[in-house]
Amino acid sequence: MNDGMKAFRLHMGPAPCAVDLGDGSERGEYVCQDYILDKLGRPHRSINLMYCYYPLDKGWPTRASRLKTNGNVSFQWDYPYDDYFPYMGGIGGSTDGEPFISMKDVRRHGQDVTLTLTIDCAVPDEHLVQIARELKPFGRLLFRINHEACGNWFAFNKRYTYQQVADFYVRFHNIVKQEAPHIKTILCIGGEAVPGTGEMPYEKEFREAVRAADIWSGDYYLALNWGWPFTVAERGGKSHRRYNIRERFEINRFTYERFCYLNDGVPKPLVISELNADGDVVGPYEQAEMVKEFYYMFRDEKADWMKGITMYQFRDRGRLGLELEDPNCPENGIKQPLFDAYKEIIHDPWFYPAMETGEAVELPVRLRWGGFEDADGLAIPVWLEKSPVFCEVMFEEENLNAVFEFNGKWFYKKPGVKTVDLMPAFYEKPFKGCQEIMFRLFAPPADGVNDPSQGEDWEINYYTQVNRLPKFRIRYEPIELRD
């Protein structure tokens, strides 16, 4: 059914508040984006990947928890250095491994990357230059350097003063801006006021970092068992806490206002880089209720000063995931009540990207992928007489890498795939009556990286030429009917 089919220009822009997702950390392994997209039904603005870089340490690049040490480890951060996945690039490293494999997976599925990197502040500039150059091809990457920097648990905080940590942030930020100015850095120090001062912790030390950073951030949990996996949260314990949801919301407002004050009144985007309510503390049902209440507080109060919230995380070995890692088969996830609550949240218009349909286009057409908040695609109207029994889309251009949305559900087509079954778009959202549904298609980079040969704007844009529209096979009855 392609006779007379037309296509229109389509632009995808930012949501009032973006939704991002953590995928892998010290508490869980990376889950491929095919699985996440299918289960949640839409891509995220960005996927947060957490790594560390301590190349001057003995034992590097072995993951910290796998080092053979004689030390007494009784807390998650008692290891010689932070127990994140090792960043395998840098001086003497390679971009053939992680995090580059995962970053490519994220970007080919139409999402941006947030790279969280804890790093030794003694690392020489040549290492920082090398890292910035390695990240340069990954488009509009968000770079969170030494997060939760006002804490005392990470190795960089144990080894250096807060002033040294702040100065290192500015140094690394400046190198990134010299080597890859399109990358935006995130400063994660937000928190509640120091009693009796009206100030954030260590704001004097971090004032220049506040001014340098592109994005301001804090990590906020509505409940947390920070003793995991070494302690079990029980009533009367000292390694967990539950917080008031309204107070957490107001702390974010205070953080934003304080950041603006430190930046001489000039605002910058504020995001929450980690959020959840720990099921260890509140159980699975209240966990889902608390997270929904918090997200919708921003929506209902139209808090447009909050530009993005990152759910921590997709799959977790404890109770901070949408899925619980199956202890019998770690490759499997056990869906928690939070999963369906979060799926509802991310399909709410306040957290959904803006879509603007323009004029009709003639083929061939050149599509532009700037990132999840700035992409030009195609809108193709598809007429349905009633709910279909068969509905699939077929691509003559097999090498096209694409993400597309149909009846509210998003799909991915990798190069080489010819046909994608669209019927899952109707399983959770039944179709009623005859009407037109828009097929919305975008073309992110097939290799997950931008192409320097494409022009002067290659660092922020990736281009794909589409020569033929996809075709649709739609049937309203079984192929063979009952006698």
C-alpha positions, -999 to +999 in steps of 0.1 A: +000+000+000+024+027-012+003+042-040+001+079-034+020+077-002+036+110+008+063+120+033+067+153+052+095+169+070+097+162+107+116+178+135+122+163+169+130+188+197+134+187+235+107+177+259+099+202+287+119+178+309+140+151+293+141+115+307+175+097+308+183+063+320+213+047+337+225+014+322+251-004+342+272+006+372+289-010+402+255-026+410+246-040+376+258-049+341+250-031+308+218-042+291+217-039+253+195-011+239+174-035+217+160-051+249+154-018+267+138-001+237+114-030+232+104-033+268+100+005+275+086+013+241+106+045+235+142+058+234+156+080+261+172+114+255+204+100+269+218+068+285+242+072+314+272+049+314+295+049+345+333+043+342+365+051+361+400+059+351+429+054+375+458+046+352+485+055+378+473+028+402+488-006+407+465-032+392+449-009+366+429-016+344+415-045+364+381-037+379+386-027+415+365-055+431+385-081+412+419-070+424+437-093+447+442-072+478+448-079+515+427-050+525+395-053+546+366-043+523+335-037+543+319-010+522+313-006+484+340+021+481+367+005+503+385-008+472+418+008+460+398+028+435+362+032+424+345-001+414+331+011+381+338-004+347+374+006+337+376+032+309+398+013+284+409+042+263+434+069+273+472+068+269+482+033+262+446+022+259+423+013+230+389+024+216+381-011+206+367-020+240+346-002+266+330+023+270+331+027+232+312-004+223+283+005+246+284+042+235+280+031+199+251+009+208+234+038+226+238+062+197+228+039+168+195+034+187+188+071+185+200+083+219+227+105+232+254+094+257+260+106+292+295+094+302+301+095+339+338+092+346+355+091+380+392+099+375+424+104+395+431+141+397+468+134+393+464+122+357+486+144+334+471+166+308+481+143+280+457+117+293+429+142+294+436+154+259+436+118+247+402+111+264+386+143+249+398+133+214+384+097+218+350+111+228+349+137+200+332+114+173+302+107+197+282+137+188+265+158+215+279+137+244+272+148+280+303+143+302+299+140+340+333+143+355+339+132+391+303+132+402+290+136+438+322+156+443+312+170+477+311+134+491+338+114+508+334+079+493+351+080+459+388+076+456+393+111+442+377+126+473+398+105+496+431+115+479+425+152+473+410+182+489+377+196+477+396+226+462+419+202+443+389+182+430+372+215+419+404+227+402+408+194+384+372+197+371+380+231+356+412+219+341+395+189+324+366+210+313+389+235+296+408+207+278+374+192+266+364+226+253+397+229+234+396+195+218+358+188+215+338+220+222+305+204+213+307+181+243+289+195+273+303+189+308+281+182+339+291+194+374+274+172+400+276+188+434+240+199+441+226+192+476+207+206+505+219+237+524+245+235+551+225+242+583+226+279+593+244+291+562+220+291+533+249+277+511+255+244+493+284+223+507+318+235+496+303+260+472+333+284+477+357+257+466+336+249+435+326+284+425+349+284+394+337+249+385+301+262+387+309+290+363+328+267+339+304+238+337+278+236+309+252+218+330+246+217+368+235+186+385+228+167+417+221+130+426+190+126+447+174+094+461+140+094+478+152+064+498+186+047+498+205+018+514+240+031+509+254+001+528+245-023+500+257-050+494+275-052+528+245-044+550+208-053+549+184-025+556+165-033+588+146-009+611+171+007+635+200+004+610+224+032+603+232+027+566+199+037+551+174+065+550+140+075+537+135+112+526+105+134+523+095+138+486+084+174+489+116+183+507+136+166+479+118+187+453+125+219+472+161+210+476+163+209+438+147+243+436+172+256+462+201+240+443+191+257+411+188+291+427+221+287+445+239+277+413+224+308+395+237+330+424+272+315+422+271+322+384+263+359+389+226+353+382+231+337+348+211+304+345+223+271+330+204+238+326+199+218+358+195+180+357+192+152+382+218+127+372+206+098+395+172+093+410+153+064+426+136+053+458+155+022+471+133-008+473+156-021+501+141+006+523+105+012+512+097-021+494+087-025+457+052-010+459+060+023+477+091+026+455+069+029+424+045+053+441+073+076+454+090+078+420+057+086+402+049+113+428+083+129+424+084+130+386+048+143+384+056+170+409+078+186+383+051+182+356+022+195+378+041+225+390+055+232+355+090+233+369+107+242+337+140+249+355+145+211+357+158+201+322+163+163+327+160+134+352+180+102+350+165+071+364+191+050+382+190+023+368+176-002+343+187-035+359+202-038+393+216-065+415+199-048+445+166-029+445+175+003+426+165-010+391+134-012+369+144-048+368+161-070+394+190-090+380+180-127+382+206-143+406+201-177+389+206-163+354+223-128+355+215-123+318+178-121+327+159-093+345+129-096+368+105-068+363+096-047+393+064-027+400+086+004+393+090-007+357+054-001+347+052+031+367+083+044+350+070+034+316+039+055+322+060+084+333+082+085+302+052+085+278+037+115+295+038+146+273+059+166+299+087+141+294+081+133+257+101+149+229+084+176+208+074+166+172+068+192+145+056+181+111+065+204+081+059+206+044+059+177+020+092+165+006+103+149-027+128+121-027+157+117-024+158+136+009+187+141+033+180+135+070+200+151+098+206+135+132+219+161+156+209+142+187+177+132+205+167+168+211+175+181+176+169+157+147+152+160+112+133+130+100+103+119+079+066+118+088+047+093+067+008+092+071-005+056+071-043+050+067-058+021+087-093+009+081-095-008+114-072-027+138-049-048+117-041-085+120-008-081+101+011-048+099+048-047+089+071-022+073+096-031+045+127-013+035+143-015+001+173+004+014+187-024+036+217-004+048+195+023+064+199+026+102+167+039+116+145+044+147+108+050+141+076+055+161+042+041+151+010+043+172+031+054+202+057+026+202+093+030+189+112+004+169+148+000+156+160-012+123+197-020+119+215-021+086+207-054+068+172-058+082+145-056+055+113-060+074+101-050+109+068-063+124+048-033+136+020-053+154+036-048+189+024-012+184-012-024+189-007-049+217-007-024+245-025+004+227-055-011+208-066+007+177-102+018+172-120+030+141-105+040+108-080+068+110-045+080+099-015+071+120+018+089+115+049+068+109+078+089+122+113+079+111+148+092+121+183+080+109+210+081+136+245+070+127+247+033+119+282+030+134+273+050+165+298+077+156+297+108+134+316+110+101+343+136+097+340+134+059+304+147+060+313+184+064+323+211+087+295+204+112+303+167+115+310+169+152+273+177+159+254+164+129+252+131+110+235+129+076+217+101+058+202+102+023+169+084+019+161+075-017+129+053-013+101+054+012+094+022+031+064+000+021+037-012+044+020-046+043-013-043+062-040-070+064-072-069+084-080-106+084-061-139+089-046-151+056-066-183+058-101-180+073-120-207+093-143-230+073 
